[in-house]
Amino acid sequence: MHFLRQISISKRLWLIFMIAVGMLGIFAGLALKQSYDLMHASKAVKTQHIVESTFGTLEYFHSLEESGQLTQQQAQQQAKHALSKLRYGRNDYVWINDLAPNMIMHAMSPALDGKSLADYKDPDGKEIFNEFARIAKQQGSGFFSYRWPMPGANAPVDKISYVQLFSPWNWVIGSGVYLDDIYREFRATAIKVGVISLVMLLIMAGVIILIMRSIVQPLENVVSAMHNIA
């Protein structure tokens, strides 16, 4: 503590201010990270629930196949048709591919139906559908992040998808959500936190300046008086 005595009172007060700035920065950073993680997790869980909800439809048509009311081809065709109509969120959808991987049904890009997507890569070089097949084979289900064009646009956007294997037909059911709205919401939150933090720092700086004046000025008067007495 001896070294602090060698520092002027004003510098000590500014040191307190700098420590407060650092602590506020750390707190704001942690709060923003937690906010982003919550938004991201909420999006991811939404896709998982959508995919899991489709399994009731698939199991229904599979039961019709097992009971002999439909052939496998008829059951699969009707299941594909039912899932192709599913929409949620911002026109988000469900697709089906197999383990090859070949596209079985893509609700927004039917031109892909029946095509092999083993060589399909996103702009970052990720083999998207090979990864979907790998996750389905090894884990049964899971999440995967990549980039994919939004409906009606050409530029790929960050997206997270959840895929799950429907083992009776070896179908990989998947659905994903785009993350651009998360980024917009996060930027808005970050700007709001930044403005609040700046206001708090300005108030703290103003208070420190007032305290400095209330301490330093009387001390200067005392020192001046002592000089005059001497």
C-alpha positions in Angstrom: 0.0 0.0 0.0 3.0 2.3 0.4 3.2 2.9 -3.4 -0.3 4.3 -3.4 0.9 7.1 -1.1 3.3 8.2 -3.8 0.3 8.7 -6.2 -1.7 11.9 -6.0 -5.3 11.8 -4.9 -6.6 12.7 -8.3 -4.7 9.9 -9.9 -6.0 7.5 -7.3 -9.5 8.5 -8.1 -8.9 8.1 -11.8 -7.4 4.6 -11.0 -10.6 3.7 -9.3 -12.5 4.9 -12.4 -10.4 2.8 -14.7 -10.9 -0.3 -12.6 -14.6 0.4 -12.7 -14.5 0.8 -16.5 -12.7 -2.6 -16.7 -15.2 -4.3 -14.5 -18.1 -2.8 -16.3 -16.7 -3.9 -19.6 -16.2 -7.5 -18.4 -19.8 -7.6 -17.0 -21.2 -6.2 -20.2 -19.3 -8.7 -22.3 -20.4 -11.6 -20.2 -24.0 -10.4 -20.3 -23.9 -10.0 -24.1 -22.4 -13.5 -24.6 -25.1 -15.0 -22.4 -27.8 -13.2 -24.3 -26.4 -14.5 -27.7 -26.0 -18.0 -26.4 -29.7 -18.0 -25.2 -30.9 -16.7 -28.6 -28.8 -19.2 -30.5 -30.0 -22.1 -28.2 -33.6 -21.0 -28.6 -33.3 -21.2 -32.4 -31.6 -24.6 -32.3 -34.2 -26.1 -30.0 -37.0 -24.8 -32.2 -35.6 -26.8 -35.2 -35.2 -29.9 -33.0 -38.9 -29.7 -31.9 -40.0 -29.3 -35.5 -38.1 -32.4 -36.7 -39.3 -34.5 -33.7 -42.9 -33.5 -34.4 -42.7 -34.9 -37.9 -42.0 -38.4 -36.6 -45.6 -38.8 -35.6 -46.6 -38.4 -39.3 -43.9 -40.7 -40.5 -44.8 -43.4 -37.9 -48.4 -43.1 -39.0 -47.7 -43.8 -42.7 -45.2 -46.5 -41.7 -47.9 -48.2 -39.7 -50.2 -48.2 -42.7 -47.4 -49.9 -44.7 -46.9 -52.5 -42.0 -50.6 -53.2 -41.8 -50.8 -53.8 -45.5 -53.1 -50.9 -46.2 -50.4 -49.1 -48.3 -47.4 -50.3 -50.1 -44.0 -48.9 -49.0 -43.9 -46.6 -52.1 -47.4 -45.3 -51.4 -46.7 -44.7 -47.7 -43.5 -42.9 -48.5 -45.1 -40.8 -51.2 -47.9 -39.7 -48.9 -45.4 -39.0 -46.1 -43.3 -36.9 -48.4 -46.3 -34.9 -49.5 -47.4 -34.3 -46.0 -44.0 -33.0 -44.9 -43.5 -30.9 -48.0 -46.4 -28.7 -46.9 -45.0 -28.0 -43.4 -44.0 -24.4 -42.9 -43.1 -22.4 -39.7 -41.2 -19.3 -38.7 -40.0 -17.3 -41.7 -41.1 -19.8 -44.3 -38.8 -22.4 -42.8 -39.4 -26.0 -43.9 -38.5 -29.7 -43.6 -36.5 -31.8 -46.0 -35.7 -35.5 -46.4 -32.5 -37.1 -47.7 -31.2 -40.6 -47.4 -27.8 -41.9 -46.2 -26.2 -41.9 -49.6 -26.9 -38.9 -49.5 -29.6 -38.4 -52.1 -32.3 -35.8 -51.8 -35.7 -37.4 -51.4 -37.8 -34.3 -50.8 -36.8 -30.6 -50.5 -39.9 -28.4 -49.9 -38.3 -25.2 -51.3 -36.0 -26.6 -54.0 -37.9 -29.5 -55.6 -35.3 -29.5 -58.5 -33.0 -31.2 -56.0 -35.3 -34.2 -55.5 -33.7 -37.4 -56.6 -30.2 -35.9 -57.0 -27.0 -37.0 -55.2 -25.7 -34.3 -53.0 -22.5 -36.1 -51.8 -20.4 -33.4 -53.5 -22.4 -30.4 -52.4 -20.4 -27.9 -50.3 -21.2 -24.6 -48.8 -18.9 -21.6 -49.4 -16.8 -22.6 -46.5 -16.2 -26.1 -48.0 -18.4 -28.0 -45.6 -19.9 -31.1 -47.2 -23.3 -30.4 -45.8 -25.3 -33.5 -46.8 -22.4 -35.9 -46.1 -22.3 -34.4 -42.6 -26.1 -34.9 -42.2 -25.7 -38.5 -43.2 -22.7 -39.0 -40.9 -24.6 -37.5 -37.9 -27.6 -39.7 -38.6 -25.5 -42.9 -38.9 -23.2 -42.2 -35.9 -25.5 -40.3 -33.5 -29.0 -40.9 -34.7 -29.6 -37.1 -34.5 -27.7 -33.8 -34.0 -27.1 -30.2 -35.0 -24.9 -28.9 -37.8 -24.1 -25.3 -38.7 -23.3 -24.2 -42.3 -24.4 -21.6 -44.9 -27.3 -21.9 -47.2 -29.2 -19.4 -49.5 -32.5 -18.1 -48.1 -35.6 -18.7 -50.1 -35.8 -16.1 -52.9 -32.1 -15.1 -52.5 -28.8 -16.3 -53.8 -26.3 -15.2 -51.1 -25.7 -18.0 -48.5 -26.6 -17.1 -44.9 -25.5 -18.7 -41.7 -27.9 -21.5 -40.8 -28.2 -24.2 -38.1 -30.1 -27.4 -38.8 -31.2 -30.4 -36.8 -31.3 -33.9 -38.5 -32.7 -37.2 -37.2 -32.7 -40.6 -38.7 -36.1 -42.3 -39.3 -34.6 -45.8 -39.3 -37.5 -47.9 -40.8 -36.9 -46.1 -44.1 -33.4 -44.9 -43.6 -34.6 -41.4 -44.1 -32.7 -38.4 -42.6 -35.3 -35.8 -41.6 -34.0 -32.3 -41.3 -35.0 -28.7 -40.7 -33.0 -25.5 -40.1 -33.3 -21.9 -39.3 -31.4 -18.9 -40.6 -29.4 -16.9 -38.0 -29.4 -13.5 -39.6 -32.3 -12.3 -37.4 -30.3 -13.4 -34.3 -27.4 -11.2 -35.5 -29.7 -8.2 -36.0 -31.3 -8.7 -32.6 -27.8 -9.2 -31.0 -26.5 -6.0 -32.6 -29.5 -4.1 -31.3 -28.9 -5.5 -27.8 -25.2 -4.7 -28.0 -25.9 -1.1 -29.0 -28.4 -0.7 -26.2 -25.9 -2.1 -23.7 -23.2 0.1 -25.1 -25.3 3.3 -24.8 -26.3 2.5 -21.2 -22.6 1.7 -20.3 -21.4 5.0 -21.9 -24.0 7.0 -19.9 -22.9 5.2 -16.7 -19.3 5.9 -17.4 -20.0 9.6 -18.1 -21.9 9.9 -14.8 -19.1 8.2 -12.9 -16.5 10.5 -14.6 -18.6 13.5 -13.6 -18.9 12.3 -10.0 -15.1 11.7 -9.8 -14.3 15.1 -11.1 -16.7 16.7 -8.5 -15.0 14.6 -5.7 -11.6 15.6 -7.0 -12.5 19.3 -6.9 -14.0 18.9 -3.4 -10.8 17.3 -2.1 -8.0 19.0 -4.1 -9.2 22.6 -4.0 -9.4 22.7 -0.1 -6.0 21.1 0.1 -4.5 23.7 -2.2 -6.1 26.4 -0.1 -4.5 24.9 3.1 -1.1 24.6 1.4 -1.4 28.2 0.2 -2.3 29.3 3.7 0.6 27.4 5.3 3.0 29.0 2.8 1.6 32.4 3.8 2.0 31.7 7.5 5.6 30.5 6.9 
